[in-house]
């Protein structure tokens, strides 16, 4: 296995643990419980989230060794690894911009305001964008299988669509017109 293959593998497999370690604000816990007043959609969203992470993480490992269908050059793999690092940066920036308000569960704090600065002034959900920027090149670069990439693309689309729908609804309920204005900007 070449160095670039190992880097792509580690970039995908270690994505969540690395960002949890370096990106999380000091005052927030990575094991926060869901508030009792949150809807069951959050639980469903978390289930979908972990399923997508598991499948998109391990499917390329299995498929890549059994049925590689593409022969990507080493240069293409280095480009894919660079894109993975860009995804890390986008997700990290989103986490740091939200600071103590960043959680893996969908919730808001009583005194929280709509965050519109930094990366949030360009993208409404940069954390999800960072996820996609990591998972898609990881799947292509490691599995080298178009079917594996397609499955991951479908899963990420379904997951992100569902999660964004639930989050947008929660944010409108919590922040009202302030969030509606942000949605239009």
PyMOL commands that set and color helices and strands:
alter all, ss='L'
color gray80, all
select helices_A, chain A and resi 3-13+15-23+40-66+74-101+118-121+126-143+146-175+177-184
alter helices_A, ss='H'
color red, helices_A
deselect
rebuild
show_as cartoon
